[in-house]
Amino acid sequence: MDHSVPLKMLLMLSVCSLRCGFLRKAVVYTRIGMVLFPSDERFREMAAYGLLLLGENERCRDALDGMSKTSRNQAYLEARLQLASEKTAPEVSERLRDYLRAEQ
């Protein structure tokens, strides 16, 4: 069975919801995508971004912790989480350096 159509549809719904500010809806779509397509880490990145915008930092951290490889998007989200937390300046600086060094 070809899974590319539901995959692309969920990605499109997730992205459109995020861009339009329907953050809770975007999180729902990305969670469905994470269940149906666990190997596609784009859903984890989008879920984490939506949760970060909602101020749900712990749930954002949980979504990021499940990722198997580091992307530039993940490094950005990690840096944003560090900035939102009570971390010290060296820890925040290290996360920002990770973001700048991450592959594009």
OpenMM code with the backbone's topology and positions (N, CA, C; nanometers):
from openmm import Vec3, app, unit

residues = "MET ASP HIS SER VAL PRO LEU LYS MET LEU LEU MET LEU SER VAL CYS SER LEU ARG CYS GLY PHE LEU ARG LYS ALA VAL VAL TYR THR ARG ILE GLY MET VAL LEU PHE PRO SER ASP GLU ARG PHE ARG GLU MET ALA ALA TYR GLY LEU LEU LEU LEU GLY GLU ASN GLU ARG CYS ARG ASP ALA LEU ASP GLY MET SER LYS THR SER ARG ASN GLN ALA TYR LEU GLU ALA ARG LEU GLN LEU ALA SER GLU LYS THR ALA PRO GLU VAL SER GLU ARG LEU ARG ASP TYR LEU ARG ALA GLU GLN".split()
positions = [
    Vec3(0.0844, -0.1187, 0.0000),
    Vec3(0.0000, 0.0000, 0.0000),
    Vec3(0.0886, 0.1246, 0.0000),
    Vec3(0.0519, 0.2215, -0.0798),
    Vec3(0.1267, 0.3461, -0.0892),
    Vec3(0.0853, 0.4395, 0.0247),
    Vec3(0.1815, 0.4704, 0.1116),
    Vec3(0.1534, 0.5575, 0.2261),
    Vec3(0.1876, 0.7030, 0.1985),
    Vec3(0.2309, 0.7331, 0.0774),
    Vec3(0.2764, 0.8695, 0.0510),
    Vec3(0.1624, 0.9714, 0.0532),
    Vec3(0.0419, 0.9309, 0.0131),
    Vec3(-0.0694, 1.0266, 0.0112),
    Vec3(-0.1095, 1.0669, 0.1531),
    Vec3(-0.1358, 0.9711, 0.2450),
    Vec3(-0.1693, 1.0149, 0.3814),
    Vec3(-0.0538, 1.0886, 0.4495),
    Vec3(0.0695, 1.0476, 0.4203),
    Vec3(0.1863, 1.1148, 0.4773),
    Vec3(0.1900, 1.2605, 0.4327),
    Vec3(0.1776, 1.2829, 0.3039),
    Vec3(0.1815, 1.4197, 0.2507),
    Vec3(0.0634, 1.5024, 0.3004),
    Vec3(-0.0535, 1.4388, 0.3127),
    Vec3(-0.1723, 1.5096, 0.3599),
    Vec3(-0.1540, 1.5545, 0.5050),
    Vec3(-0.1035, 1.4657, 0.5895),
    Vec3(-0.0807, 1.5028, 0.7292),
    Vec3(0.0270, 1.6106, 0.7423),
    Vec3(0.1313, 1.6004, 0.6617),
    Vec3(0.2349, 1.7044, 0.6641),
    Vec3(0.1764, 1.8393, 0.6229),
    Vec3(0.0942, 1.8388, 0.5169),
    Vec3(0.0334, 1.9626, 0.4698),
    Vec3(-0.0601, 2.0218, 0.5759),
    Vec3(-0.1437, 1.9386, 0.6366),
    Vec3(-0.2352, 1.9874, 0.7396),
    Vec3(-0.1585, 2.0420, 0.8598),
    Vec3(-0.0510, 1.9750, 0.8961),
    Vec3(0.0304, 2.0195, 1.0097),
    Vec3(0.0940, 2.1546, 0.9816),
    Vec3(0.1552, 2.1672, 0.8648),
    Vec3(0.2232, 2.2923, 0.8285),
    Vec3(0.1234, 2.4068, 0.8172),
    Vec3(0.0128, 2.3832, 0.7488),
    Vec3(-0.0877, 2.4893, 0.7323),
    Vec3(-0.1439, 2.5334, 0.8670),
    Vec3(-0.1685, 2.4381, 0.9550),
    Vec3(-0.2203, 2.4721, 1.0878),
    Vec3(-0.1201, 2.5555, 1.1663),
    Vec3(0.0073, 2.5183, 1.1601),
    Vec3(0.1104, 2.5970, 1.2291),
    Vec3(0.1183, 2.7385, 1.1727),
    Vec3(0.1203, 2.7490, 1.0413),
    Vec3(0.1348, 2.8810, 0.9773),
    Vec3(0.0141, 2.9711, 1.0028),
    Vec3(-0.1042, 2.9110, 1.0165),
    Vec3(-0.2255, 2.9899, 1.0404),
    Vec3(-0.2494, 3.0175, 1.1886),
    Vec3(-0.1667, 2.9600, 1.2737),
    Vec3(-0.1806, 2.9838, 1.4173),
    Vec3(-0.2766, 2.8902, 1.4875),
    Vec3(-0.3197, 2.7857, 1.4201),
    Vec3(-0.4060, 2.6861, 1.4832),
    Vec3(-0.3160, 2.5824, 1.5508),
    Vec3(-0.2553, 2.6232, 1.6601),
    Vec3(-0.1480, 2.5445, 1.7204),
    Vec3(-0.1962, 2.4118, 1.7774),
    Vec3(-0.3083, 2.4121, 1.8459),
    Vec3(-0.3589, 2.2857, 1.9036),
    Vec3(-0.3949, 2.1865, 1.7928),
    Vec3(-0.4543, 2.2379, 1.6872),
    Vec3(-0.4876, 2.1525, 1.5734),
    Vec3(-0.3599, 2.0967, 1.5109),
    Vec3(-0.2574, 2.1796, 1.4985),
    Vec3(-0.1294, 2.1344, 1.4429),
    Vec3(-0.0689, 2.0242, 1.5289),
    Vec3(-0.0776, 2.0399, 1.6605),
    Vec3(-0.0230, 1.9376, 1.7509),
    Vec3(-0.0989, 1.8065, 1.7341),
    Vec3(-0.2298, 1.8142, 1.7166),
    Vec3(-0.3087, 1.6919, 1.6951),
    Vec3(-0.2651, 1.6231, 1.5660),
    Vec3(-0.2540, 1.6988, 1.4573),
    Vec3(-0.2113, 1.6393, 1.3299),
    Vec3(-0.0716, 1.5783, 1.3401),
    Vec3(0.0187, 1.6484, 1.4079),
    Vec3(0.1548, 1.5951, 1.4183),
    Vec3(0.1593, 1.4713, 1.5058),
    Vec3(0.0783, 1.4672, 1.6095),
    Vec3(0.0729, 1.3471, 1.6949),
    Vec3(0.0205, 1.2269, 1.6151),
    Vec3(-0.0793, 1.2497, 1.5330),
    Vec3(-0.1299, 1.1424, 1.4466),
    Vec3(-0.0193, 1.0967, 1.3528),
    Vec3(0.0522, 1.1929, 1.2945),
    Vec3(0.1638, 1.1592, 1.2065),
    Vec3(0.2718, 1.0802, 1.2773),
    Vec3(0.2994, 1.1140, 1.4036),
    Vec3(0.4012, 1.0420, 1.4802),
    Vec3(0.3604, 0.8969, 1.5041),
    Vec3(0.2311, 0.8740, 1.5209),
    Vec3(0.1825, 0.7373, 1.5426),
    Vec3(0.1843, 0.6584, 1.4121),
    Vec3(0.1351, 0.7195, 1.3050),
    Vec3(0.1259, 0.6484, 1.1774),
    Vec3(0.2599, 0.6340, 1.1060),
    Vec3(0.3469, 0.7335, 1.1220),
    Vec3(0.4761, 0.7342, 1.0519),
    Vec3(0.5886, 0.7640, 1.1512),
    Vec3(0.6169, 0.6705, 1.2414),
    Vec3(0.7147, 0.6974, 1.3483),
    Vec3(0.8561, 0.7259, 1.2988),
    Vec3(0.8899, 0.6824, 1.1801),
    Vec3(1.0261, 0.7062, 1.1303),
    Vec3(1.0429, 0.8444, 1.0668),
    Vec3(0.9342, 0.9149, 1.0414),
    Vec3(0.9418, 1.0481, 0.9806),
    Vec3(0.9502, 1.1531, 1.0917),
    Vec3(1.0685, 1.2042, 1.1131),
    Vec3(1.0921, 1.2944, 1.2258),
    Vec3(1.0414, 1.4362, 1.2021),
    Vec3(0.9928, 1.4643, 1.0835),
    Vec3(0.9346, 1.5967, 1.0581),
    Vec3(0.8140, 1.6204, 1.1479),
    Vec3(0.7383, 1.5134, 1.1765),
    Vec3(0.6228, 1.5285, 1.2645),
    Vec3(0.6667, 1.5648, 1.4061),
    Vec3(0.7752, 1.5037, 1.4538),
    Vec3(0.8275, 1.5364, 1.5870),
    Vec3(0.8724, 1.6824, 1.5934),
    Vec3(0.9412, 1.7278, 1.4891),
    Vec3(0.9871, 1.8670, 1.4855),
    Vec3(0.8691, 1.9635, 1.4890),
    Vec3(0.7670, 1.9360, 1.4080),
    Vec3(0.6519, 2.0260, 1.4036),
    Vec3(0.5726, 2.0208, 1.5334),
    Vec3(0.5598, 1.9015, 1.5925),
    Vec3(0.4911, 1.8902, 1.7214),
    Vec3(0.5651, 1.9712, 1.8267),
    Vec3(0.6968, 1.9574, 1.8295),
    Vec3(0.7773, 2.0310, 1.9272),
    Vec3(0.7622, 2.1818, 1.9071),
    Vec3(0.7619, 2.2264, 1.7827),
    Vec3(0.7479, 2.3693, 1.7545),
    Vec3(0.6113, 2.4207, 1.8003),
    Vec3(0.5058, 2.3468, 1.7683),
    Vec3(0.3721, 2.3862, 1.8125),
    Vec3(0.3613, 2.3909, 1.9638),
    Vec3(0.4172, 2.2912, 2.0304),
    Vec3(0.4135, 2.2876, 2.1764),
    Vec3(0.4950, 2.4017, 2.2361),
    Vec3(0.6076, 2.4340, 2.1740),
    Vec3(0.6886, 2.5468, 2.2207),
    Vec3(0.6097, 2.6771, 2.2103),
    Vec3(0.5405, 2.6969, 2.0987),
    Vec3(0.4604, 2.8183, 2.0808),
    Vec3(0.3438, 2.8249, 2.1786),
    Vec3(0.2945, 2.7084, 2.2202),
    Vec3(0.1867, 2.7034, 2.3191),
    Vec3(0.2387, 2.7216, 2.4617),
    Vec3(0.3698, 2.7226, 2.4773),
    Vec3(0.4286, 2.7368, 2.6101),
    Vec3(0.4364, 2.6070, 2.6876),
    Vec3(0.4166, 2.4964, 2.6206),
    Vec3(0.4215, 2.3647, 2.6850),
    Vec3(0.5623, 2.3073, 2.6683),
    Vec3(0.6555, 2.3658, 2.7425),
    Vec3(0.7969, 2.3332, 2.7250),
    Vec3(0.8313, 2.1888, 2.7597),
    Vec3(0.7678, 2.1325, 2.8617),
    Vec3(0.7978, 1.9932, 2.8990),
    Vec3(0.7537, 1.8965, 2.7890),
    Vec3(0.6357, 1.9201, 2.7347),
    Vec3(0.5890, 1.8341, 2.6250),
    Vec3(0.6745, 1.8545, 2.5007),
    Vec3(0.7208, 1.9759, 2.4797),
    Vec3(0.8121, 2.0041, 2.3685),
    Vec3(0.9401, 1.9238, 2.3868),
    Vec3(0.9942, 1.9255, 2.5075),
    Vec3(1.1156, 1.8494, 2.5386),
    Vec3(1.0925, 1.7001, 2.5130),
    Vec3(0.9761, 1.6476, 2.5524),
    Vec3(0.9451, 1.5057, 2.5299),
    Vec3(0.9448, 1.4725, 2.3811),
    Vec3(0.8878, 1.5602, 2.3002),
    Vec3(0.8845, 1.5362, 2.1552),
    Vec3(1.0256, 1.5356, 2.0976),
    Vec3(1.1105, 1.6257, 2.1442),
    Vec3(1.2481, 1.6326, 2.0938),
    Vec3(1.3323, 1.5150, 2.1406),
    Vec3(1.3068, 1.4671, 2.2617),
    Vec3(1.3863, 1.3568, 2.3161),
    Vec3(1.3709, 1.2287, 2.2356),
    Vec3(1.2607, 1.2137, 2.1639),
    Vec3(1.2393, 1.0932, 2.0861),
    Vec3(1.3070, 1.0923, 1.9503),
    Vec3(1.3753, 1.2006, 1.9152),
    Vec3(1.4368, 1.2090, 1.7822),
    Vec3(1.5694, 1.1344, 1.7794),
    Vec3(1.5945, 1.0685, 1.6670),
    Vec3(1.7145, 0.9848, 1.6574),
    Vec3(1.8350, 1.0588, 1.6006),
    Vec3(1.8130, 1.1632, 1.5230),
    Vec3(1.9259, 1.2371, 1.4663),
    Vec3(1.9043, 1.3862, 1.4881),
    Vec3(2.0129, 1.4596, 1.4903),
    Vec3(2.0044, 1.6031, 1.5139),
    Vec3(1.9960, 1.6774, 1.3811),
    Vec3(1.8940, 1.7592, 1.3693),
    Vec3(1.8777, 1.8433, 1.2508),
    Vec3(1.8931, 1.9892, 1.2929),
    Vec3(1.8995, 2.0749, 1.1963),
    Vec3(1.9076, 2.2187, 1.2257),
    Vec3(1.7809, 2.2645, 1.2978),
    Vec3(1.6660, 2.2120, 1.2584),
    Vec3(1.5404, 2.2480, 1.3245),
    Vec3(1.5415, 2.2055, 1.4706),
    Vec3(1.5907, 2.0848, 1.4957),
    Vec3(1.5965, 2.0367, 1.6331),
    Vec3(1.6914, 2.1237, 1.7159),
    Vec3(1.8052, 2.1587, 1.6588),
    Vec3(1.9005, 2.2443, 1.7303),
    Vec3(1.8374, 2.3805, 1.7621),
    Vec3(1.7587, 2.4335, 1.6689),
    Vec3(1.6893, 2.5604, 1.6920),
    Vec3(1.5906, 2.5472, 1.8082),
    Vec3(1.5120, 2.4392, 1.8065),
    Vec3(1.4138, 2.4184, 1.9128),
    Vec3(1.4820, 2.4003, 2.0478),
    Vec3(1.5933, 2.3280, 2.0494),
    Vec3(1.6698, 2.3094, 2.1734),
    Vec3(1.7186, 2.4448, 2.2253),
    Vec3(1.7679, 2.5291, 2.1354),
    Vec3(1.8155, 2.6616, 2.1762),
    Vec3(1.7012, 2.7454, 2.2322),
    Vec3(1.5859, 2.7405, 2.1674),
    Vec3(1.4693, 2.8155, 2.2172),
    Vec3(1.4254, 2.7661, 2.3541),
    Vec3(1.4292, 2.6347, 2.3745),
    Vec3(1.3945, 2.5803, 2.5060),
    Vec3(1.4927, 2.6277, 2.6125),
    Vec3(1.6195, 2.6296, 2.5785),
    Vec3(1.7208, 2.6765, 2.6733),
    Vec3(1.6973, 2.8232, 2.7088),
    Vec3(1.6639, 2.9043, 2.6095),
    Vec3(1.6388, 3.0460, 2.6352),
    Vec3(1.5161, 3.0661, 2.7238),
    Vec3(1.4161, 2.9793, 2.7100),
    Vec3(1.2933, 2.9908, 2.7879),
    Vec3(1.3088, 2.9361, 2.9295),
    Vec3(1.4153, 2.8619, 2.9534),
    Vec3(1.4337, 2.7994, 3.0847),
    Vec3(1.5199, 2.8875, 3.1744),
    Vec3(1.5461, 2.8361, 3.2909),
    Vec3(1.6280, 2.9079, 3.3888),
    Vec3(1.7741, 2.8660, 3.3794),
    Vec3(1.8193, 2.8270, 3.2636),
    Vec3(1.9565, 2.7784, 3.2468),
    Vec3(2.0567, 2.8928, 3.2559),
    Vec3(2.1809, 2.8551, 3.2820),
    Vec3(2.2877, 2.9542, 3.2913),
    Vec3(2.3328, 2.9968, 3.1519),
    Vec3(2.4011, 3.1074, 3.1459),
    Vec3(2.4474, 3.1612, 3.0178),
    Vec3(2.5355, 3.0632, 2.9399),
    Vec3(2.6293, 2.9904, 3.0028),
    Vec3(2.7105, 2.8958, 2.9248),
    Vec3(2.6279, 2.7838, 2.8610),
    Vec3(2.5248, 2.7357, 2.9318),
    Vec3(2.4402, 2.6300, 2.8747),
    Vec3(2.3627, 2.6823, 2.7541),
    Vec3(2.3103, 2.8024, 2.7663),
    Vec3(2.2367, 2.8632, 2.6552),
    Vec3(2.3312, 2.8871, 2.5378),
    Vec3(2.4497, 2.9362, 2.5658),
    Vec3(2.5481, 2.9601, 2.4597),
    Vec3(2.5834, 2.8319, 2.3869),
    Vec3(2.5971, 2.7230, 2.4608),
    Vec3(2.6301, 2.5940, 2.3990),
    Vec3(2.5179, 2.5489, 2.3055),
    Vec3(2.3921, 2.5647, 2.3453),
    Vec3(2.2784, 2.5276, 2.2606),
    Vec3(2.2760, 2.6147, 2.1349),
    Vec3(2.3051, 2.7425, 2.1494),
    Vec3(2.3073, 2.8304, 2.0322),
    Vec3(2.4208, 2.7921, 1.9374),
    Vec3(2.5355, 2.7538, 1.9915),
    Vec3(2.6454, 2.7071, 1.9061),
    Vec3(2.6061, 2.5788, 1.8337),
    Vec3(2.5359, 2.4888, 1.9034),
    Vec3(2.4882, 2.3657, 1.8388),
    Vec3(2.3979, 2.3988, 1.7209),
    Vec3(2.3116, 2.4984, 1.7398),
    Vec3(2.2211, 2.5381, 1.6322),
    Vec3(2.2999, 2.5904, 1.5122),
    Vec3(2.3977, 2.6732, 1.5389),
    Vec3(2.4757, 2.7313, 1.4296),
    Vec3(2.5615, 2.6277, 1.3578),
    Vec3(2.6018, 2.5232, 1.4288),
    Vec3(2.6842, 2.4185, 1.3683),
    Vec3(2.6020, 2.3095, 1.3003),
    Vec3(2.4739, 2.2999, 1.3314),
    Vec3(2.3908, 2.1897, 1.2806),
    Vec3(2.3841, 2.1924, 1.1285),
    Vec3(2.3690, 2.0732, 1.0736),
    Vec3(2.3567, 2.0610, 0.9277),
    Vec3(2.2277, 2.1258, 0.8814),
    Vec3(2.2332, 2.1797, 0.7628),
    Vec3(2.1127, 2.2421, 0.7073),
    Vec3(2.0328, 2.1424, 0.6312),
] * unit.nanometer
topology = app.Topology()
chain = topology.addChain("A")
for resn in residues:
    res = topology.addResidue(resn, chain)
    for name in ("N", "CA", "C"):
        topology.addAtom(name, app.Element.getBySymbol(name[0]), res)
